[in-house]
Amino acid sequence: MSTTFKTQQMELIVNTKASVALFVIKGKIGWDYARQLDGEINRVITEGYTRIVLNLDEVSFLCSGGIGALVYHMNRVQKKNGDIYIVSNSDYIQYLFATIGFNMVFRGKIFETFEKFNDTVLSSRGLTLNPQDSFYTNLLQAKREDATESMEQSLVENDSALSSNNWEKRITG
């Protein structure tokens, strides 16, 4: 499933599969857009997604409301044995998180690249992001205009024998 929210200030793309919600965010997350982000994170958690991955590579501003939403929802998903992961090689995001101590709050959950996220989080569960998939390539470059492809094509089991029920058990276990 895919959802897109786009304004002049911010673009938010959400893709979901099994228990994973992948957010690709571009632009400035000011107060009004922090509320939109908060609402989308709340929606996916309410729908049962407990692994939330946020690509912040192209975020140029993150207000305190956005920061608060991340911490609040991290606590919610952790109570459900889930987590929030940040993927960003942005100097701004790295500096901001270090300055406010988010590097400590999100210790072990901040990754500079999807490859590092894949190697650290997904591969330990027998999963990987498929680098040959055009959707994956576009996520890495954060250039996706329309995220209509299913995340099912982007997440595949290492041995390529992935069933939906098996994947659900493996990613949440």
Backbone hydrogen bonds in HBPLUS format (Angstrom, degrees):
<---DONOR---> <-ACCEPTOR-->    atom                        ^
c    i                          cat <-CA-CA->   ^        H-A-AA   ^      H-
h    n   atom  resd res      DA  || num        DHA   H-A  angle D-A-AA Bond
n    s   type  num  typ     dist DA aas  dist angle  dist       angle   num
A0016-THR N   A0001-MET O   2.91 MM  15  5.30 151.0  2.00 149.9 156.4     1
A0003-THR N   A0014-VAL O   2.78 MM  11  5.04 150.0  1.87 144.7 154.2     2
A0014-VAL N   A0003-THR O   2.76 MM  11  5.04 164.5  1.78 154.4 158.8     3
A0005-PHE N   A0012-LEU O   2.76 MM   7  5.01 156.2  1.82 151.1 158.5     4
A0012-LEU N   A0005-PHE O   2.70 MM   7  5.01 164.0  1.73 159.2 163.7     5
A0007-THR N   A0010-MET O   2.83 MM   3  5.36 153.8  1.90 155.3 163.9     6
A0028-LYS N   A0009-GLN O   2.87 MM  19  5.60 153.4  1.94 149.6 150.9     7
A0011-GLU N   A0026-LYS O   2.90 MM  15  5.08 155.3  1.97 141.5 146.2     8
A0026-LYS N   A0011-GLU O   2.89 MM  15  5.08 156.3  1.94 149.1 154.2     9
A0013-ILE N   A0024-VAL O   2.91 MM  11  5.09 160.2  1.95 147.6 154.0    10
A0024-VAL N   A0013-ILE O   2.81 MM  11  5.09 160.2  1.85 150.2 156.9    11
A0015-ASN N   A0022-LEU O   2.87 MM   7  5.11 160.8  1.90 146.7 152.8    12
A0022-LEU N   A0015-ASN O   2.70 MM   7  5.11 169.2  1.71 162.9 165.5    13
A0017-LYS N   A0020-VAL O   2.92 MM   3  5.36 155.3  1.98 155.2 161.2    14
A0020-VAL N   A0017-LYS O   2.79 MM   3  5.36 163.7  1.82 148.3 147.9    15
A0050-THR N   A0019-SER O   2.93 MM  31  5.49 124.3  2.25 127.1 138.1    16
A0051-ARG N   A0019-SER O   2.88 MM  32  5.92 159.8  1.92 169.3 164.4    17
A0021-ALA N   A0051-ARG O   2.77 MM  30  6.22 156.0  1.83 162.1 168.3    18
A0053-VAL N   A0021-ALA O   2.86 MM  32  6.23 164.6  1.88 161.5 166.2    19
A0023-PHE N   A0053-VAL O   2.72 MM  30  6.03 171.4  1.73 171.0 174.1    20
A0055-ASN N   A0023-PHE O   2.71 MM  32  6.00 173.3  1.72 167.9 169.6    21
A0025-ILE N   A0055-ASN O   3.14 MM  30  6.16 173.6  2.15 164.4 164.4    22
A0027-GLY N   A0058-GLU O   2.80 MM  31  6.11 162.1  1.83 147.1 141.2    23
A0060-SER N   A0027-GLY O   2.87 MM  33  5.47 152.2  1.94 124.3 133.7    24
A0029-ILE N   A0061-PHE O   2.75 MM  32  5.67 173.7  1.75 143.8 145.3    25
A0063-CYS N   A0029-ILE O   2.94 MM  34  6.14 160.2  1.98 170.6 167.4    26
A0034-ALA N   A0030-GLY O   2.73 MM   4  5.84 138.0  1.90 152.6 166.2    27
A0034-ALA N   A0031-TRP O   3.18 MM   3  5.02 125.4  2.49  92.3 106.7    28
A0035-ARG N   A0031-TRP O   3.15 MM   4  6.47 147.4  2.26 147.2 154.7    29
A0036-GLN N   A0032-ASP O   3.25 MM   4  6.61 145.3  2.38 134.5 143.7    30
A0037-LEU N   A0033-TYR O   2.85 MM   4  6.09 161.5  1.89 147.6 152.0    31
A0038-ASP N   A0034-ALA O   2.81 MM   4  5.96 162.9  1.84 147.7 152.8    32
A0039-GLY N   A0035-ARG O   2.92 MM   4  6.08 155.0  1.98 141.6 148.3    33
A0040-GLU N   A0036-GLN O   2.96 MM   4  6.27 153.2  2.03 149.2 156.3    34
A0041-ILE N   A0037-LEU O   2.90 MM   4  6.16 163.1  1.92 157.6 162.2    35
A0042-ASN N   A0038-ASP O   2.88 MM   4  6.03 161.6  1.91 148.2 154.1    36
A0043-ARG N   A0039-GLY O   2.86 MM   4  6.04 150.6  1.95 140.1 148.6    37
A0044-VAL N   A0040-GLU O   3.05 MM   4  6.34 164.6  2.07 151.9 153.9    38
A0045-ILE N   A0041-ILE O   3.04 MM   4  6.25 157.5  2.10 151.4 157.9    39
A0046-THR N   A0042-ASN O   2.89 MM   4  6.04 162.6  1.92 152.1 157.2    40
A0047-GLU N   A0043-ARG O   2.95 MM   4  6.19 142.2  2.10 143.9 154.5    41
A0049-TYR N   A0044-VAL O   2.88 MM   5  5.44 159.5  1.93 158.8 152.0    42
A0048-GLY N   A0045-ILE O   2.92 MM   3  5.07 156.4  1.97 105.5 113.0    43
A0083-ASP N   A0050-THR O   2.86 MM  33  6.34 139.8  2.02 151.2 162.5    44
A0052-ILE N   A0083-ASP O   2.91 MM  31  6.31 169.0  1.93 160.2 163.9    45
A0085-TYR N   A0052-ILE O   2.70 MM  33  6.13 158.3  1.74 161.4 168.9    46
A0054-LEU N   A0085-TYR O   2.82 MM  31  6.19 163.9  1.84 160.6 164.9    47
A0087-VAL N   A0054-LEU O   2.83 MM  33  5.99 168.0  1.85 157.9 155.5    48
A0056-LEU N   A0087-VAL O   2.93 MM  31  6.19 152.4  2.01 148.7 157.8    49
A0059-VAL N   A0056-LEU O   3.18 MM   3  5.23 165.4  2.20 116.5 114.4    50
A0066-GLY N   A0063-CYS O   3.10 MM   3  5.42 125.1  2.41 104.2 116.8    51
A0067-ILE N   A0063-CYS O   3.14 MM   4  6.51 156.9  2.19 149.4 156.3    52
A0068-GLY N   A0064-SER O   2.83 MM   4  6.00 159.9  1.87 147.2 152.8    53
A0069-ALA N   A0065-GLY O   3.00 MM   4  6.18 150.4  2.09 139.3 147.0    54
A0070-LEU N   A0066-GLY O   3.11 MM   4  6.39 154.7  2.18 145.9 151.6    55
A0071-VAL N   A0067-ILE O   3.17 MM   4  6.53 163.1  2.20 154.1 157.4    56
A0072-TYR N   A0068-GLY O   2.92 MM   4  6.04 170.3  1.92 155.4 158.7    57
A0073-HIS N   A0069-ALA O   2.97 MM   4  6.01 170.9  1.98 150.3 153.3    58
A0074-MET N   A0070-LEU O   2.89 MM   4  5.92 141.9  2.03 139.9 150.9    59
A0075-ASN N   A0071-VAL O   3.12 MM   4  6.37 161.1  2.15 151.6 154.6    60
A0076-ARG N   A0072-TYR O   3.17 MM   4  6.53 150.7  2.26 141.3 149.8    61
A0077-VAL N   A0073-HIS O   2.96 MM   4  6.18 169.4  1.97 154.1 154.9    62
A0078-GLN N   A0074-MET O   2.98 MM   4  6.07 151.9  2.06 148.3 156.6    63
A0079-LYS N   A0075-ASN O   3.25 MM   4  6.41 144.2  2.38 140.2 147.7    64
A0080-LYS N   A0077-VAL O   2.97 MM   3  5.00 142.1  2.11  98.1 110.0    65
A0082-GLY N   A0077-VAL O   2.66 MM   5  4.77 153.2  1.73 143.6 141.4    66
A0081-ASN N   A0078-GLN O   3.08 MM   3  4.85 151.6  2.16 109.9 108.1    67
A0086-ILE N   A0109-LYS O   2.81 MM  23  6.17 164.8  1.83 160.6 166.0    68
A0111-PHE N   A0086-ILE O   2.74 MM  25  6.12 160.2  1.77 157.8 164.6    69
A0088-SER N   A0111-PHE O   2.79 MM  23  6.27 153.6  1.86 158.7 166.4    70
A0094-GLN N   A0090-SER O   2.99 MM   4  6.20 170.1  2.00 155.5 158.6    71
A0095-TYR N   A0091-ASP O   2.85 MM   4  5.94 162.7  1.88 149.9 154.9    72
A0096-LEU N   A0092-TYR O   2.81 MM   4  5.97 168.7  1.83 155.1 158.8    73
A0097-PHE N   A0093-ILE O   2.90 MM   4  5.98 173.3  1.90 155.2 157.2    74
A0098-ALA N   A0094-GLN O   3.05 MM   4  6.16 154.8  2.12 142.7 149.8    75
A0099-THR N   A0095-TYR O   2.85 MM   4  5.98 159.3  1.89 154.2 160.3    76
A0100-ILE N   A0096-LEU O   3.03 MM   4  6.24 161.5  2.07 156.9 160.2    77
A0102-PHE N   A0097-PHE O   2.66 MM   5  4.48 121.9  2.00 142.4 149.6    78
A0103-ASN N   A0097-PHE O   3.20 MM   6  5.44 145.4  2.33 118.9 114.8    79
A0101-GLY N   A0098-ALA O   3.41 MM   3  5.12 152.3  2.49  93.3 101.1    80
A0104-MET N   A0101-GLY O   3.01 MM   3  5.46 148.3  2.11 108.1 117.2    81
A0105-VAL N   A0101-GLY O   3.22 MM   4  6.62 155.7  2.28 142.7 149.6    82
A0106-PHE N   A0102-PHE O   2.76 MM   4  5.71 168.3  1.77 152.7 155.6    83
A0107-ARG N   A0104-MET O   3.32 MM   3  4.86 155.5  2.39 104.5 101.5    84
A0109-LYS N   A0106-PHE O   2.79 MM   3  5.17 153.1  1.86 144.3 142.2    85
A0117-PHE N   A0113-THR O   3.14 MM   4  6.46 157.2  2.20 143.0 149.5    86
A0118-ASN N   A0114-PHE O   2.73 MM   4  5.84 163.4  1.75 150.7 155.7    87
A0119-ASP N   A0115-GLU O   2.85 MM   4  6.08 165.5  1.88 151.3 154.7    88
A0120-THR N   A0116-LYS O   2.94 MM   4  5.97 156.0  2.00 145.1 151.5    89
A0121-VAL N   A0117-PHE O   2.80 MM   4  5.61 165.9  1.81 153.4 158.3    90
A0123-SER N   A0118-ASN O   2.85 MM   5  5.99 162.2  1.88 179.1 173.1    91
A0125-ARG N   A0122-LEU O   2.84 MM   3  5.31 152.4  1.91 113.8 123.1    92
A0127-LEU N   A0122-LEU O   2.99 MM   5  4.91 163.2  2.02 133.8 130.2    93
A0126-GLY N   A0123-SER O   3.03 MM   3  4.85 163.5  2.06 104.6 106.9    94
A0158-ASN N   A0126-GLY O   3.22 MM  32  5.93 162.5  2.25 135.2 138.9    95
A0128-THR N   A0156-VAL O   3.09 MM  28  5.78 136.7  2.29 146.3 158.1    96
A0156-VAL N   A0128-THR O   3.11 MM  28  5.78 163.0  2.14 166.2 169.5    97
A0130-ASN N   A0154-SER O   2.97 MM  24  5.47 156.3  2.03 141.7 149.3    98
A0133-ASP N   A0130-ASN O   3.12 MM   3  5.59 157.4  2.17 114.6 121.4    99
A0136-TYR N   A0133-ASP O   3.10 MM   3  5.36 118.3  2.50 103.7 117.2   100
A0137-THR N   A0133-ASP O   3.14 MM   4  6.52 161.6  2.18 153.9 158.9   101
A0138-ASN N   A0134-SER O   3.00 MM   4  6.18 158.4  2.05 146.2 151.4   102
A0139-LEU N   A0135-PHE O   2.99 MM   4  6.28 145.8  2.11 143.7 153.5   103
A0139-LEU N   A0136-TYR O   3.10 MM   3  5.07 118.6  2.50  93.3 108.6   104
A0140-LEU N   A0136-TYR O   2.97 MM   4  6.31 158.8  2.02 153.9 159.2   105
A0141-GLN N   A0137-THR O   3.16 MM   4  6.44 149.9  2.25 144.0 151.7   106
A0142-ALA N   A0138-ASN O   2.78 MM   4  5.73 112.8  2.23 133.3 151.0   107
A0143-LYS N   A0138-ASN O   3.26 MM   5  5.60 150.9  2.35 146.4 152.7   108
A0142-ALA N   A0139-LEU O   3.06 MM   3  4.73 141.8  2.21  92.7 104.4   109
A0153-GLN N   A0150-SER O   3.16 MM   3  5.85 154.9  2.23 115.0 119.6   110
A0154-SER N   A0151-MET O   2.88 MM   3  4.99 136.7  2.07 101.3 114.5   111
A0155-LEU N   A0151-MET O   3.01 MM   4  6.28 142.5  2.15 158.9 168.5   112
A0160-SER N   A0157-GLU O   2.74 MM   3  4.98 163.3  1.77 120.7 124.9   113
A0167-TRP N   A0163-SER O   2.82 MM   4  5.94 163.2  1.85 159.6 164.5   114
A0168-GLU N   A0164-SER O   3.08 MM   4  6.26 158.4  2.13 146.1 151.3   115
A0169-LYS N   A0165-ASN O   3.18 MM   4  6.46 160.2  2.23 147.7 152.0   116
A0170-ARG N   A0166-ASN O   2.92 MM   4  6.15 155.8  1.98 150.8 158.1   117
A0171-ILE N   A0167-TRP O   2.89 MM   4  6.01 167.3  1.91 160.7 162.5   118
A0172-THR N   A0168-GLU O   3.27 MM   4  6.22 154.6  2.34 143.0 149.1   119
A0173-GLY N   A0169-LYS O   3.05 MM   4  5.77 127.7  2.34 133.4 145.4   120
